Amino acid sequence: MQLHSGNWGRDRFLRIVSRIYRISLCLYPKSFHKRFGAEMYDVFQEALIEHTRKGCLHTSLFLGRELIEAPMNILNQHFAVDSFWGQPYPINILTFTFGFTLLGISTILNFYQTFNGFQVYLLTLFCYLLVGGLGGTAIGTGHDPRKKKLFAFCGAIGSLLANTLGTQLTLQFFPDAFTPTGNGITFLSPFLHPILSGSIFGLFLGLANGNWHGVFRYIGIGCLAQFTGFFVNRLCDALMQSYLFHNSFQGINQTSSKSLFIIYLLLPYLLEGLSIGILYGGITQRSIPVKTTYQEKLS
């Protein structure tokens, strides 16, 4: 199917979104992609064109729904064929990496003022919900597949509160947490926020677990994972500025190409999600008898 439009910007948007969707189809199991990939792509293109004709709101709702449903559909197909990517460890890595990459994309959209302030705020909140929901689903799948929907709900709420209420609490109790002087113990003050937000996220995952042992366990895991992810994010940012660009943030924006600058903004989030996914997946796989729960689920 060819895309036709009198509006060059709209036509370009359709091509970009369609290309991203075509690439995402490769994440399905090979047998499923070979059998249904072309048909799914055609159906998506038709629906996308129809919604863009109705306006930005319909297009945003359609893409938002697809963005939420696609990861779960992909994982369900991997579950069905019992593939490597349907196991708890890679699920955690994939979902957290994908989720934090979305946060990086929202940061890029905010930087380039693609949307107005309120739209960016709503997009950021949506990303927090999506990251928590996907992460909770991945963790719940490894813990107990029968509770994965509860873990998804608690993860979404926990992620939203961790990044909104957690930020406000950090600023209230530690006013200089986001503006360290770099001297002495204040050098560590930025890490107070990921510790607090990780505690809130872990608290809600622990509530989904259903006992006090799980609450304290997931609070500890949340603190460790968020702290490590934030450290990797900041380390990546510092290394790119010091060794790759030899320049400040504003200097990179002014002297580098747009695509290179986008990579600079996105890479720390991608590595942060990868680190958090590795920690959550590794701890889950070591401490929970996942084979039994998977056999129960597949039977």
Rosetta silent file (secondary structure, phi, psi, omega in degrees, C-alpha in Angstrom):
SEQUENCE: MQLHSGNWGRDRFLRIVSRIYRISLCLYPKSFHKRFGAEMYDVFQEALIEHTRKGCLHTSLFLGRELIEAPMNILNQHFAVDSFWGQPYPINILTFTFGFTLLGISTILNFYQTFNGFQVYLLTLFCYLLVGGLGGTAIGTGHDPRKKKLFAFCGAIGSLLANTLGTQLTLQFFPDAFTPTGNGITFLSPFLHPILSGSIFGLFLGLANGNWHGVFRYIGIGCLAQFTGFFVNRLCDALMQSYLFHNSFQGINQTSSKSLFIIYLLLPYLLEGLSIGILYGGITQRSIPVKTTYQEKLS
SCORE:     score description
SCORE:     0.000 S_00000001
   1 L     0.000  134.238  179.166    0.000    0.000    0.000 S_00000001
   2 L   -99.058  144.865  179.418    1.295    3.433   -0.926 S_00000001
   3 L   -95.267  123.872  179.673    0.768    6.479    1.262 S_00000001
   4 L  -121.007  134.209  178.116   -0.702    9.504   -0.516 S_00000001
   5 L  -160.848  143.858  176.465   -1.207   12.894    1.062 S_00000001
   6 L   -77.863  -16.593 -179.225   -1.270   16.495    0.023 S_00000001
   7 L   -98.470  115.432 -175.948    0.462   17.461    3.227 S_00000001
   8 H   -63.536  -40.584 -179.688    4.184   16.670    3.098 S_00000001
   9 H   -63.812  -41.906  178.705    4.554   16.729    6.892 S_00000001
  10 H   -65.837  -41.073  179.919    1.637   14.345    7.393 S_00000001
  11 H   -63.768  -39.975  178.166    2.940   12.035    4.674 S_00000001
  12 H   -65.644  -40.954  177.861    6.377   11.985    6.294 S_00000001
  13 H   -60.199  -44.181  179.716    4.830   11.235    9.693 S_00000001
  14 H   -62.450  -41.571 -179.419    2.899    8.300    8.217 S_00000001
  15 H   -65.296  -42.927 -178.782    6.029    6.876    6.585 S_00000001
  16 H   -64.307  -48.086 -178.950    8.084    7.142    9.783 S_00000001
  17 H   -63.710  -41.805  179.552    5.417    5.530   11.996 S_00000001
  18 H   -64.108  -38.294  178.990    4.773    2.780    9.441 S_00000001
  19 H   -66.331  -42.362  177.520    8.491    2.045    9.193 S_00000001
  20 H   -61.233  -41.673  179.899    8.806    1.818   12.983 S_00000001
  21 H   -65.234  -40.103  179.191    5.840   -0.557   13.093 S_00000001
  22 H   -61.423  -41.237  178.164    7.350   -2.720   10.336 S_00000001
  23 H   -65.003  -40.604 -178.776   10.582   -2.970   12.337 S_00000001
  24 H   -63.707  -26.944  178.949    8.656   -3.828   15.523 S_00000001
  25 H   -64.177  -24.115  178.397    7.036   -6.790   13.740 S_00000001
  26 H   -68.545  -14.451  178.965   10.477   -8.410   13.622 S_00000001
  27 H   -77.299  -14.685  175.881   10.261   -8.771   17.422 S_00000001
  28 L   -72.047  158.993  174.288    7.576  -11.442   17.015 S_00000001
  29 L   -54.464  147.139 -173.335    8.657  -15.099   16.757 S_00000001
  30 H   -57.283  -42.054 -179.197    9.955  -15.863   13.273 S_00000001
  31 H   -65.091  -40.897  179.340    7.148  -18.300   12.435 S_00000001
  32 H   -67.572  -43.217  179.870    4.451  -15.842   13.538 S_00000001
  33 H   -62.956  -40.954 -179.484    6.071  -12.939   11.666 S_00000001
  34 H   -65.117  -35.082 -175.612    6.369  -14.978    8.480 S_00000001
  35 H   -84.154  -40.256 -172.136    2.719  -16.010    8.623 S_00000001
  36 H  -117.814   -6.030 -172.991    0.984  -12.822    9.795 S_00000001
  37 H   -57.621  -49.578 -177.775    3.531   -9.993    9.449 S_00000001
  38 H   -63.288  -41.435  179.850    2.433   -8.659    6.042 S_00000001
  39 H   -65.673  -43.116  178.731   -1.241   -8.777    6.966 S_00000001
  40 H   -62.942  -38.061  179.968   -0.670   -6.986   10.292 S_00000001
  41 H   -65.597  -43.349  179.412    1.343   -4.284    8.537 S_00000001
  42 H   -64.011  -42.835  179.765   -1.404   -3.620    5.982 S_00000001
  43 H   -63.700  -41.756  179.435   -4.094   -3.472    8.671 S_00000001
  44 H   -63.645  -43.595 -179.880   -1.995   -1.070   10.756 S_00000001
  45 H   -60.654  -44.649  179.712   -1.368    1.238    7.791 S_00000001
  46 H   -62.326  -43.815 -179.967   -5.063    1.414    6.948 S_00000001
  47 H   -66.549  -39.520 -179.893   -6.006    2.160   10.562 S_00000001
  48 H   -63.199  -46.283  179.782   -3.223    4.767   10.881 S_00000001
  49 H   -61.999  -41.965 -179.487   -4.324    6.640    7.744 S_00000001
  50 H   -62.882  -42.754 -178.334   -7.948    6.558    8.893 S_00000001
  51 H   -72.409  -34.780  177.966   -7.126    7.969   12.326 S_00000001
  52 H   -65.426  -28.605  177.061   -4.839   10.709   10.986 S_00000001
  53 H   -70.258  -23.861 -178.863   -7.742   11.940    8.874 S_00000001
  54 H   -85.866  -13.861  177.615   -9.803   12.326   12.043 S_00000001
  55 L   124.942  172.615 -176.014   -7.247   14.540   13.767 S_00000001
  56 H   -65.565  -37.570 -178.005   -4.340   14.552   16.203 S_00000001
  57 H   -63.304  -47.963  179.350   -6.386   13.348   19.201 S_00000001
  58 H   -62.679  -39.310  179.284   -7.617   10.215   17.414 S_00000001
  59 H   -64.884  -43.204 -179.603   -4.103    9.538   16.109 S_00000001
  60 H   -64.121  -43.297  179.572   -2.556    9.929   19.578 S_00000001
  61 H   -64.899  -40.496  179.393   -5.127    7.616   21.189 S_00000001
  62 H   -63.958  -48.164 -179.556   -4.645    5.030   18.451 S_00000001
  63 H   -67.327  -35.996  176.944   -0.843    5.072   18.716 S_00000001
  64 H   -62.646  -43.007  177.836   -1.023    5.059   22.517 S_00000001
  65 H   -63.753  -42.098  178.318   -3.215    1.968   22.464 S_00000001
  66 H   -64.163  -38.742 -178.394   -0.883    0.246   20.021 S_00000001
  67 H   -65.451  -32.654  179.184    2.113    1.194   22.144 S_00000001
  68 H   -78.471  -42.906 -173.700    0.545   -0.423   25.202 S_00000001
  69 H   -78.362  -32.762 -174.116   -0.772   -3.557   23.491 S_00000001
  70 H   -58.504  -49.424 -179.261    2.181   -4.332   21.207 S_00000001
  71 H   -59.212  -39.224 -179.726    4.720   -5.353   23.891 S_00000001
  72 H   -68.776  -39.204  178.281    2.216   -7.684   25.559 S_00000001
  73 H   -63.786  -40.271  179.403    1.201   -9.244   22.227 S_00000001
  74 H   -63.648  -45.907 -179.850    4.845   -9.842   21.348 S_00000001
  75 H   -64.966  -39.566  179.537    5.564  -11.469   24.714 S_00000001
  76 H   -62.112  -37.719  178.106    2.427  -13.612   24.528 S_00000001
  77 H   -68.545  -35.595  175.989    3.513  -14.979   21.155 S_00000001
  78 H   -69.331  -35.008  174.451    6.934  -15.833   22.569 S_00000001
  79 H   -60.728  -41.731 -175.007    5.205  -17.548   25.492 S_00000001
  80 H   -62.383  -35.208 -179.537    3.151  -19.585   23.043 S_00000001
  81 H   -99.374    2.677  178.099    6.231  -21.003   21.325 S_00000001
  82 L    54.764   48.781 -177.934    8.257  -21.168   24.585 S_00000001
  83 L   -86.797  172.186  178.952   11.128  -19.202   23.062 S_00000001
  84 H   -58.748  -40.726 -176.152   14.151  -17.713   24.804 S_00000001
  85 H   -74.656   -3.286  174.954   12.594  -14.230   24.707 S_00000001
  86 H   -95.755    7.210  179.785    9.570  -15.562   26.572 S_00000001
  87 L   -93.278  157.014 -172.258   11.628  -16.300   29.683 S_00000001
  88 H   -57.739  -40.947 -174.091   11.722  -13.968   32.747 S_00000001
  89 H   -64.430  -54.406  177.431   15.313  -12.769   32.426 S_00000001
  90 H   -65.982  -27.705  177.424   15.176  -11.394   28.859 S_00000001
  91 H   -60.560  -47.061  179.611   11.622  -10.135   29.461 S_00000001
  92 H   -61.695  -43.058  179.939   12.869   -7.838   32.213 S_00000001
  93 H   -62.392  -47.760 -177.307   15.760   -6.618   30.076 S_00000001
  94 H   -65.015  -45.570 -173.788   13.566   -5.929   27.050 S_00000001
  95 H   -69.753  -43.666  179.376   10.713   -4.251   28.897 S_00000001
  96 H   -68.969  -37.741  177.133   12.805   -1.925   31.062 S_00000001
  97 H   -63.669  -45.168  178.251   15.062   -1.021   28.133 S_00000001
  98 H   -62.445  -44.780 -177.638   12.035   -0.267   25.966 S_00000001
  99 H   -63.872  -46.392 -178.626   10.329    1.692   28.729 S_00000001
 100 H   -72.177  -26.382  172.710   13.284    3.911   29.599 S_00000001
 101 H   -64.275  -37.142  175.815   13.945    4.507   25.906 S_00000001
 102 H   -62.671  -39.433  176.130   10.426    5.937   25.735 S_00000001
 103 H   -62.030  -38.385  176.688   11.324    8.265   28.605 S_00000001
 104 H   -64.818  -38.362  178.126   14.331    9.363   26.603 S_00000001
 105 H   -65.041  -40.760  178.049   12.125   10.030   23.574 S_00000001
 106 H   -63.881  -34.412  176.261    9.781   12.162   25.696 S_00000001
 107 H   -65.011  -40.610  178.543   12.837   14.131   26.877 S_00000001
 108 H   -64.602  -44.158  178.760   13.852   14.734   23.258 S_00000001
 109 H   -62.141  -37.802  177.859   10.336   15.879   22.340 S_00000001
 110 H   -67.603  -40.932 -178.769   10.374   18.233   25.314 S_00000001
 111 H   -64.178  -41.859 -178.978   13.805   19.613   24.383 S_00000001
 112 L   -87.829    4.084  177.084   12.774   20.344   20.804 S_00000001
 113 L    53.234   44.774  178.235    9.370   21.652   21.998 S_00000001
 114 L   -64.639  -36.006  176.311    7.537   19.321   19.637 S_00000001
 115 L  -120.332  168.700  175.901    4.435   19.694   21.829 S_00000001
 116 L   -76.219  173.035 -173.232    3.334   22.411   24.233 S_00000001
 117 H   -57.777  -43.026 -178.206    4.136   22.183   27.931 S_00000001
 118 H   -68.514  -38.615  178.741    0.899   20.512   29.014 S_00000001
 119 H   -65.417  -40.203  177.564    1.077   17.917   26.220 S_00000001
 120 H   -64.891  -39.188  178.422    4.659   17.050   27.155 S_00000001
 121 H   -61.977  -44.671  178.000    3.615   16.737   30.807 S_00000001
 122 H   -65.148  -39.587  178.274    0.829   14.304   29.874 S_00000001
 123 H   -62.951  -40.773  179.240    3.209   12.382   27.615 S_00000001
 124 H   -64.882  -43.007  177.469    5.732   12.103   30.442 S_00000001
 125 H   -62.244  -40.334  178.266    3.064   10.843   32.854 S_00000001
 126 H   -61.921  -41.197  179.261    1.951    8.320   30.252 S_00000001
 127 H   -64.245  -39.598  177.320    5.554    7.121   29.881 S_00000001
 128 H   -60.861  -45.160  178.526    5.853    6.701   33.657 S_00000001
 129 H   -62.398  -42.907 -177.539    2.690    4.601   33.687 S_00000001
 130 H   -67.605  -43.337  178.361    3.845    2.562   30.713 S_00000001
 131 H   -59.997  -47.369  179.946    7.334    1.942   32.120 S_00000001
 132 H   -65.858  -39.974  179.665    5.888    0.833   35.457 S_00000001
 133 H   -64.938  -45.862  178.283    3.182   -1.280   33.857 S_00000001
 134 H   -65.671  -43.767  178.948    5.587   -3.084   31.544 S_00000001
 135 H   -62.901  -42.980  177.892    8.148   -3.505   34.301 S_00000001
 136 H   -62.818  -38.698  177.449    5.520   -4.814   36.707 S_00000001
 137 H   -62.696  -44.521  179.794    4.283   -7.270   34.078 S_00000001
 138 H   -63.219  -44.321 -179.737    7.800   -8.564   33.490 S_00000001
 139 H   -67.176  -42.953  178.964    8.510   -8.923   37.204 S_00000001
 140 H   -63.994  -34.805  178.421    5.110  -10.490   37.864 S_00000001
 141 H   -63.940  -38.938  177.606    5.611  -12.983   35.038 S_00000001
 142 H   -74.529  -32.120 -177.912    8.801  -14.178   36.662 S_00000001
 143 H   -78.484  -54.803 -179.675    7.310  -14.183   40.151 S_00000001
 144 L  -162.913  106.172 -177.165    3.906  -15.706   39.460 S_00000001
 145 H   -55.110  -25.410  179.965    2.218  -15.500   36.013 S_00000001
 146 H   -70.336  -19.313 -178.791   -1.198  -15.626   37.700 S_00000001
 147 H  -107.377   11.455 -171.825   -0.462  -12.264   39.364 S_00000001
 148 H   -66.209  -30.629  177.344    1.127  -10.485   36.413 S_00000001
 149 H   -69.190  -37.885  176.926   -1.887   -8.194   35.872 S_00000001
 150 H   -66.359  -42.375  176.874   -1.808   -7.168   39.530 S_00000001
 151 H   -62.736  -38.340  179.563    1.938   -6.554   39.275 S_00000001
 152 H   -63.387  -44.879 -179.439    1.347   -4.516   36.108 S_00000001
 153 H   -65.001  -48.338 -179.324   -1.255   -2.308   37.831 S_00000001
 154 H   -65.687  -36.100  177.771    0.829   -1.818   40.983 S_00000001
 155 H   -65.085  -40.157  179.912    3.952   -1.206   38.893 S_00000001
 156 H   -65.141  -47.007  179.432    2.210    1.493   36.844 S_00000001
 157 H   -66.051  -41.848  179.702    0.891    3.313   39.925 S_00000001
 158 H   -62.905  -41.281  179.085    4.203    2.881   41.746 S_00000001
 159 H   -66.187  -40.940  179.242    6.189    4.272   38.803 S_00000001
 160 H   -63.073  -48.018 -179.686    3.875    7.268   38.460 S_00000001
 161 H   -68.826  -34.488 -179.741    4.054    8.127   42.172 S_00000001
 162 H   -63.115  -35.051 -175.590    7.809    7.430   42.320 S_00000001
 163 H   -98.316   -2.174  174.996    8.497   10.003   39.615 S_00000001
 164 H  -115.584  -65.637  177.870    5.973   12.636   40.745 S_00000001
 165 H   -63.772  -39.580  179.837    5.477   12.326   44.506 S_00000001
 166 H   -61.575  -39.387  177.905    9.025   10.981   44.910 S_00000001
 167 H   -65.368  -43.084 -179.969   10.470   14.035   43.171 S_00000001
 168 H   -65.030  -40.308  178.619    8.428   16.409   45.338 S_00000001
 169 H   -66.283  -38.621  178.458    9.457   14.623   48.538 S_00000001
 170 H   -62.226  -44.248  179.414   13.101   14.715   47.500 S_00000001
 171 H   -66.757  -33.438 -178.259   12.915   18.460   46.885 S_00000001
 172 H   -71.687  -44.693 -176.532   11.092   19.034   50.180 S_00000001
 173 H   -87.634  -27.574 -179.492   13.496   17.103   52.390 S_00000001
 174 L  -132.475   79.632 -173.960   16.660   17.680   50.348 S_00000001
 175 L   -57.508  -27.301 -177.083   16.321   21.052   48.564 S_00000001
 176 L   -98.191   15.219 -174.661   19.817   20.810   47.055 S_00000001
 177 L   -62.791  -33.380 -176.800   19.427   17.244   45.767 S_00000001
 178 L  -101.066    4.519  177.875   19.265   18.296   42.109 S_00000001
 179 L  -135.906   64.303 -176.796   21.829   21.086   42.371 S_00000001
 180 L   -71.919  150.118  177.678   24.904   19.585   44.075 S_00000001
 181 L   -83.627  -17.956 -178.916   28.018   21.670   44.555 S_00000001
 182 L    86.470    5.246 -178.451   30.271   18.691   43.927 S_00000001
 183 L  -107.418  131.536  174.988   32.079   19.148   47.238 S_00000001
 184 H    60.634 -140.891 -175.503   32.228   16.471   49.907 S_00000001
 185 H   -68.490  -20.825 -179.450   29.139   14.444   50.672 S_00000001
 186 H   -65.708  -15.444  176.320   26.922   16.698   48.540 S_00000001
 187 H   -60.613  -28.680 -177.882   28.390   14.944   45.516 S_00000001
 188 H   -89.247   -5.404 -173.328   26.086   12.012   46.369 S_00000001
 189 H   -60.424  -33.974  177.479   22.933   14.111   46.814 S_00000001
 190 H   -62.158  -23.105 -178.555   21.527   13.473   43.289 S_00000001
 191 H   -78.714   -6.059  176.473   21.399    9.761   44.127 S_00000001
 192 H   -66.143  -35.529 -178.056   18.852   10.416   46.885 S_00000001
 193 H   -66.152  -49.917  178.558   16.093   10.704   44.288 S_00000001
 194 H   -62.832  -31.540  177.173   16.584    7.279   42.613 S_00000001
 195 H   -65.614  -44.588  179.600   16.830    5.657   46.052 S_00000001
 196 H   -68.101  -44.917 -179.831   13.539    7.239   47.140 S_00000001
 197 H   -66.414  -36.618  176.366   11.778    6.585   43.834 S_00000001
 198 H   -64.723  -34.210  177.632   13.069    3.006   43.804 S_00000001
 199 H   -66.222  -42.180 -179.736   11.654    2.529   47.311 S_00000001
 200 H   -66.290  -45.592  178.654    8.210    3.753   46.228 S_00000001
 201 H   -61.548  -45.033  178.890    8.208    1.567   43.111 S_00000001
 202 H   -64.440  -34.403  178.162    9.400   -1.430   45.123 S_00000001
 203 H   -59.160  -45.078 -178.647    6.759   -0.775   47.783 S_00000001
 204 H   -70.949  -35.149  174.523    3.942   -1.157   45.268 S_00000001
 205 H   -64.908  -37.430  177.251    5.508   -4.273   43.750 S_00000001
 206 H   -65.307  -36.567  176.339    5.751   -5.680   47.260 S_00000001
 207 H   -63.452  -37.197  176.806    2.065   -4.964   47.841 S_00000001
 208 H   -66.912  -30.316  178.790    1.285   -6.969   44.705 S_00000001
 209 H   -65.634  -35.703  170.654    3.392   -9.800   46.137 S_00000001
 210 L    97.213    7.528  175.960    0.983   -9.957   49.058 S_00000001
 211 L  -150.023  162.193 -176.260    3.204  -10.335   52.160 S_00000001
 212 H   -63.939  -35.316  178.217    5.560   -8.264   54.320 S_00000001
 213 H   -60.312  -42.313  179.311    8.593  -10.247   53.245 S_00000001
 214 H   -66.710  -36.057  179.308    7.846   -9.338   49.627 S_00000001
 215 H   -61.146  -52.775 -179.024    7.342   -5.673   50.510 S_00000001
 216 H   -66.238  -35.304 -179.627   10.761   -5.297   52.143 S_00000001
 217 H   -64.654  -46.636 -177.487   12.389   -7.459   49.499 S_00000001
 218 H   -75.325  -27.088  172.967   11.115   -5.405   46.572 S_00000001
 219 H   -63.247  -44.319  177.688   11.869   -2.112   48.318 S_00000001
 220 H   -63.417  -43.918  178.717   15.467   -3.237   48.592 S_00000001
 221 H   -63.475  -42.039 -179.652   15.569   -4.414   44.985 S_00000001
 222 H   -61.130  -44.743  177.736   13.953   -1.159   43.832 S_00000001
 223 H   -59.663  -48.530 -177.616   16.533    0.976   45.647 S_00000001
 224 H   -62.657  -46.417 -176.540   19.432   -1.043   44.242 S_00000001
 225 H   -66.361  -46.341 -179.010   18.071   -1.143   40.686 S_00000001
 226 H   -66.594  -40.385  177.985   17.144    2.552   40.494 S_00000001
 227 H   -60.779  -47.097 -179.312   20.418    3.631   42.093 S_00000001
 228 H   -64.677  -44.197  179.813   22.430    1.515   39.643 S_00000001
 229 H   -61.307  -42.689  178.895   20.383    2.657   36.648 S_00000001
 230 H   -65.699  -39.207  178.482   20.773    6.326   37.570 S_00000001
 231 H   -62.470  -43.539  178.655   24.512    5.859   38.100 S_00000001
 232 H   -63.632  -40.749  178.263   24.857    4.255   34.647 S_00000001
 233 H   -58.852  -51.381 -177.860   22.803    7.096   33.129 S_00000001
 234 H   -67.874  -36.936  179.752   24.993    9.817   34.651 S_00000001
 235 H   -65.215  -43.891  178.322   28.216    7.924   33.912 S_00000001
 236 H   -61.026  -44.066  179.184   27.260    7.493   30.258 S_00000001
 237 H   -61.895  -43.480 -178.669   26.395   11.184   29.994 S_00000001
 238 H   -66.893  -41.553 -179.646   29.678   12.232   31.597 S_00000001
 239 H   -65.089  -39.948  179.896   31.779    9.923   29.421 S_00000001
 240 H   -65.541  -40.062  178.632   30.156   11.143   26.221 S_00000001
 241 H   -68.882  -39.889 -172.949   30.761   14.758   27.169 S_00000001
 242 H   -80.022  -42.137 -170.302   34.340   14.173   28.349 S_00000001
 243 H  -107.383  -26.944 -178.083   35.720   11.677   25.830 S_00000001
 244 H   -94.969  -44.762 -173.859   33.506   11.786   22.756 S_00000001
 245 H  -105.056  -24.124 -178.129   32.469   15.408   22.445 S_00000001
 246 L    51.565   43.564 -173.253   34.954   17.250   24.714 S_00000001
 247 L  -154.929  168.564  176.441   32.241   19.813   25.188 S_00000001
 248 L   -83.349  174.697  179.895   29.382   20.981   27.376 S_00000001
 249 H   -58.233  -49.317 -179.567   25.713   20.129   26.870 S_00000001
 250 H   -65.656  -35.771  178.933   24.995   23.371   25.023 S_00000001
 251 H   -65.494  -38.713  177.662   28.169   22.990   22.999 S_00000001
 252 H   -62.139  -42.793 -179.270   27.142   19.516   21.856 S_00000001
 253 H   -63.771  -36.205 -175.383   23.771   20.860   20.765 S_00000001
 254 H   -83.499  -31.233 -173.353   25.359   23.696   18.788 S_00000001
 255 H  -102.012  -19.533 -176.224   28.261   21.838   17.169 S_00000001
 256 L   -95.136  161.483  174.655   26.894   18.323   16.560 S_00000001
 257 L   -69.438  160.186 -176.939   24.448   17.097   13.971 S_00000001
 258 H   -63.467  -42.337 -178.959   20.838   16.684   15.051 S_00000001
 259 H   -64.735  -39.299  178.990   20.912   12.881   14.762 S_00000001
 260 H   -67.481  -36.823  178.991   24.112   12.662   16.843 S_00000001
 261 H   -68.299  -36.767  177.105   22.638   14.939   19.483 S_00000001
 262 H   -64.045  -41.684  176.068   19.494   12.772   19.672 S_00000001
 263 H   -61.288  -40.190  178.408   21.695    9.710   20.231 S_00000001
 264 H   -60.435  -39.792  179.881   23.495   11.647   22.973 S_00000001
 265 H   -74.585  -32.727 -170.977   20.167   12.331   24.693 S_00000001
 266 H   -87.668  -36.164 -173.103   18.757    8.832   24.195 S_00000001
 267 H   -57.835  -43.426  178.953   21.696    6.530   24.958 S_00000001
 268 H   -59.159  -37.722  178.640   21.861    7.177   28.751 S_00000001
 269 H   -67.824  -40.492  179.581   18.171    6.259   29.115 S_00000001
 270 H   -61.694  -45.444  179.662   18.628    3.114   27.042 S_00000001
 271 H   -69.092  -32.302  176.769   21.570    1.975   29.181 S_00000001
 272 H   -63.942  -46.817  178.196   19.694    2.894   32.372 S_00000001
 273 H   -63.602  -38.949  178.224   16.760    0.686   31.383 S_00000001
 274 H   -61.306  -44.053 -179.792   19.130   -2.099   30.354 S_00000001
 275 H   -64.386  -44.745 -179.697   20.872   -1.992   33.743 S_00000001
 276 H   -65.001  -41.018  178.628   17.618   -1.997   35.706 S_00000001
 277 H   -63.319  -39.756  178.528   16.243   -4.861   33.601 S_00000001
 278 H   -63.155  -43.309 -179.241   19.379   -6.935   34.146 S_00000001
 279 H   -66.119  -50.718 -179.989   19.167   -6.442   37.921 S_00000001
 280 H   -61.371  -44.545 -179.389   15.449   -7.177   38.222 S_00000001
 281 H   -65.299  -41.914 -179.087   15.687  -10.149   35.849 S_00000001
 282 H   -65.855  -43.820  179.920   18.768  -11.581   37.518 S_00000001
 283 H   -66.681  -41.275  178.672   17.393  -11.314   41.044 S_00000001
 284 H   -62.325  -44.921 -176.463   14.030  -12.755   39.989 S_00000001
 285 H   -67.428  -33.077 -178.484   15.620  -15.692   38.200 S_00000001
 286 H   -78.199  -29.009 -170.243   17.896  -16.524   41.125 S_00000001
 287 H  -107.282   -6.751 -176.310   15.307  -16.283   43.889 S_00000001
 288 L  -127.116  133.932  178.198   12.109  -17.635   42.321 S_00000001
 289 L   -73.302   79.659 -171.357   11.460  -21.130   40.901 S_00000001
 290 H   -69.232  -28.521 -177.046   10.344  -19.776   37.525 S_00000001
 291 H   -61.420  -40.006 -179.871   10.262  -23.116   35.703 S_00000001
 292 H   -63.836  -45.626 -178.652    7.398  -24.334   37.841 S_00000001
 293 H   -65.978  -33.767  178.902    5.335  -21.208   37.316 S_00000001
 294 H   -70.477  -38.256  177.103    5.936  -21.321   33.568 S_00000001
 295 H   -63.178  -39.511  177.029    4.836  -24.928   33.350 S_00000001
 296 H   -63.329  -41.227 -177.581    1.653  -24.005   35.209 S_00000001
 297 H   -67.847  -46.441 -176.491    1.041  -21.098   32.870 S_00000001
 298 H   -72.204  -24.944  176.064    1.677  -23.020   29.651 S_00000001
 299 L   -78.461    0.000    0.000   -0.425  -25.968   30.803 S_00000001
